[in-house]
Amino acid sequence: MKRMVIMLMVVLLVGALFAMVYKFISQQAHEMKSKIVIVTKSSDRNLEFWQALAAGAKVAAKEFGVEIEIVGPRAESDVNGQMNILDNIVDYGPQPQVIILAPIDADKMTPIAEKIKKAGIELITIDSSVKGKLYPSVIATDNMAAGEKAAAEAVRLLPSSSRVAIININKGSTTFFERERGIRQKLAEYPDFQIKYTLFCDGEEEKAYEITKNLLSEGDSIEGIIALNETATQGAARAVKEIGLNRDVKLIGFDSSAQEINSLEEGYIQALVVQKPFNMGYLAVKSSVQLLNKSKIDSQIDTGSEIITQANMFTDENEKLLFTFGER
């Protein structure tokens, strides 16, 4: 009996020791796991671009065995909110090995990018860039080329001597600056085309709706509208639908939310410049891992864009692009 008690005690002690060792090893492995923080322009779950980007990042994190955290301000126009998030990451930690940043404002983010660099944290930018040589890579759509595609589609859809309005987002982002620059450069090849207005919606759908509604209600002849992101396109499409001018005004937008796709099918949007945010998120995490492994990474990675219309939206390749999650 006494012997059995001793044996039982030994088994229990060995089991407890094994559990302690396992817990210690697990903790060590967790601590050794590289951490990457992704700071997007918006945490709004209704903005499908950022949700697709997050999905791509999570797939890469699982594949490459790294820990990721995804944060961002609520509104895409909240520069101060994004700066506060970055300050808190650097000042209060725990500090990650890499920060992947989608900067809202190229100029205003420069001081915080310098602070990240001084703290010894690697920085990669996605979707748009920061002024200065403060990071080894930017992973984004070639926004000037995307703008040229939108303008070329406007030329295809509109009669000569048409007047066009651009609904931009904000003045600080290199993303939208380059898109507008691409539009202007392409339309300059067609002197009969006139860019009548450039208006800013600050990333708010409701503001884009009001801008478009006012523009179309004032009787000032506008034949085409080019809206430069998801919220701007959705707001503009709502106004075109409400006023009933889809036969007279051609709308070219950016991105591929469910709402935008529905408007394309219904004929309130004539074309979408569709980016590849899933790829953007995946490649950002992959490049971060390569950076941590001291591997060379490309200084600029173009994740690409495609023109989608009613005529080509249901081809095999474009269906994969539009219906990334198979839920629409």
N, C-alpha and C positions, 0 to 999 in steps of 0.2 A: 504493500500500500504506500509506504513511505517512498519507495523507489518510483512508483507511478507519479506521485506528487512532484518529485524532483524533476522527472522527465517532462511533465506538463509545464513546469516553471521554465525549464530550459527552452521548450518550444515557444512559449509565450515571449520570452526574452529575445529569442532569435527573430521572431516575427516582428516585435517592436523595433528591434535594431534594423531589420530590413526596411520597415516602413520609414524610419528616420532617414536612412541612407537614400531611399528612393525619393523622398520629399526634398532632400538636400540637392540631389542630382537634378531633379526637375526644376527647382528654383534656380540653380546655376545655369541650366540650359535656357530657362526663360530670360534670365538676366543677360546671357550672352547673345540672345537672339537680337539681330539688328532691328532697330525701330525707325520707321519712316513716318513722318507726319505730312499729310497732304492738306494744304490750305487752299480751298477753292474760293471762287468769287461769291458763291451763295450756298447756303445749307438748305434752301427751300426745296422740299421734296417734290413740289409740283414742276420744278424746272428739270425736264427730262435730260437735257444735255449733261448736267452735273451728276445725275443719277447714273447715266450710262458710263460716264468717266469713272465714277466710283466702282461700278461693277467690274470694269476692266482692271482697275487697280487691285481689287480683291482677288481676282483670278490669278494675277501675277504674284501677289503676296503669298498665296497658297502654294503656287508652283515653285517659288524661289525660297520659301521658308523664312519669310520676314514678317515682322509685326507692323501693321499700319494703323494709323488713326486719321480719320478724315473730318476736318472741321472747316468752318467758314462763317462769315456773317450771314444774316438772313437775306439782306438785299444786295443785289449786284452793284449798287451804287454806293455802298457803305464803306468808303475808304478807311475812315477812322476805326470802324469796327474790325476790319481786317488787320490794320496795324496793331490794335490792342491785342488781338489773338496772337500775333507774332511776338510782340513784346512779352506776353505772358509765357509763351513757350521758351523763349531764350532766358528770361529772368528767373522764372520759378520752376521750370523743368517738370519732371525729369527730361533733360535734353535728348532729342533724337540724334541719330547719326546723320540723317538727311531730312531736309525740308523740301517738299515739292510745292511750289507756289504758283498760283494763277493770279498774278498781280492785277488789281483793279485799276491802279494808276501808275504808269511807268515812272514818272518823276517823283511822286510822293513816296514810293516804295524804295527808292534808292538808299536813304539812310538806314532803313531797317535791314535791307540786304547787306549793307556794310556791317551792321551789328551782328548779323547771323554769321558772316564770314569771320569776324574777329572772335566769335565764340567757338570757332573750330567746327562749326556744323556745315556740312556740304549743302549746297543750294542748287536745285534744278527748277527751271520755270516751265510752266505749261500754259497753253492757250494764248499767252501774250508774254511780253518780256519786260525787263526792268532796264532803265538807262545805266550804261556803264558795263564794264567787263567784270561782273561780280559773280558769274556762275559759269559752269563748263558747258551747259547745254540748254537749249530751249526746244521743247517738243510741242508743236502746234501745227495748225493748218497754215499753209502758205496763204495768208489773208489777202495779199495783193492779187495773187492769181485767182483766189475765190471771188474777189470783187470784180475782176475782169470777166469771169464767167457769168456773173449776175448781169453785168452791163451788156455782154454779148447776147444774153437771152432777151434782154429788154429790146435790143436792136432787132432781133428776130421776130419778136411779138408785136412791136409797135410800128405804125407807119412813120415815114420820114417826117422831119420837122416836129416831132413829138416833144412834149415838155415833161420832165421827170422830177419827182421829189424823192429825196433820200431821208429815211427816218433812221437817224443814228442813235447811239446809246449815250455815250459821254465823250468828252474831249480828252480825257487823260489816258485812255487805254490804247496801246499800240495796235491791238486787234482791230478796233473799229477805225482807227486812223488809216491803217493799211487797206482795209476793205474799201473805204471811201476813196482812197488814193487810186486803187485799182479800177474802181468804177469810173472815176474822172479821166484816168489815162485812156481807158478803152473808148469812152464816149467822145473823147477829143478827136478820135479818128473819123467821127461822123459829125461834121460842123452843123448839120441841120438839127441835131439833137441839143436840147437845152436843159441843163440842171437848174430848175427854177428855185427850188428850196432845199436846204439841209436843216432838218429839225431834230431836236434831241428829246428822248423820252426817259432818260435816266434809268433805263432797265425796267420800267414799270409798264405793264400791259395797259392799264387803265389810261395812263398818260398818252401812250401811243394811239389808243382808240380815240381819245379826245382830239389829239393833233390831227389825225386823219379825217375824223368827222368834220372838224372845223375847216380843214383844207378843201374837202369835197363839197361842203355846203355853201362855201362862199362864192361859188360860181366861177372861180378862177380855173381855167381849163388846164387840167393835169391828165395826161394820158397814161402815165406810168408811175408806180411807186416801188422803190427798192428799200426793203426793211432789213436791218443788218443783224438781227438776232431773233431768238425764239419769242421773247416777250413783245418786241416791236412788231414782228410779223403777225402774231396772234391778235394784238390790238388793232392793227391795220385791217386785217381780214374781217374782224367783227364790224368795223365801221363800213367797209365796202358792202358787206352783206346787209347791214341795216338800211343803208341808203339805196341799195339796189343798183349799184353802178358797175357790177362785175363785167358787164358786156362792154362798158366804155373805158374802164380803168383796169390796166393790167398790173397785177401785184406779184413781184418777185421777192421771196423771203429767204431767210437762212434757218437751218436746223430742221428737226423732224419730230416734233412732239405729236402726240395722238391728235391734238386739236388742229395742228397744222396739216396733218395728213388728211383729216376729215375735210378741211377747207379746200385742200387741193382736189380731192375727189369730187367735191360739190361745185368746183369751178370758181371759188372766191379767191383762190391763189392759183396763178398760172405756172409757177415754177419755184422750186426750192433748191438752194445750194446746201447740200447735206454734207455735214462734216462727219468725222469718225471718232467720236469721243471715247468709245470703248477702247479703241486702239491707242488713243492718247493716254488714257489711264494705265493701260497695260505696259506700254513702252516707257512711261515715266518711272514706274516701279522697277522694271527690268534694267533701265539705265542707271537707276540708283544703286542697284545691287552690283552692277558692273563697276561703278565708281568706287564702291566700298571694297571691291576686290582688286582695285588698282588697275582695272582694265581700261583701255581707251574707249571713249564714247564720242559719238558725233556731236559737233557743236550745234548743229541744227538738224532737227528731224521733222520733215513734212509728213503729217499724217493723212493728208489728202482731202479732197472734196469732190462731190459729184453733183451734176445738175439732174434733178428729178422732176418729171412732168407727169401729167395724166397718161401720156402715151407710153412712158417707159417704167412707171412705178411698180408694175407687177412682173417685171423680168426677174429671173432667179437671183441675180446679183443684187438688184436694187431692193427686192423684198428682204434679203438678209440685212441690208443696210438700214432699211426703214423699220423693220419689225425685229429689232435686236433681241428682245426678250420673249418674242412669240406670244405676246399677251394682248395685242390689239386686234 
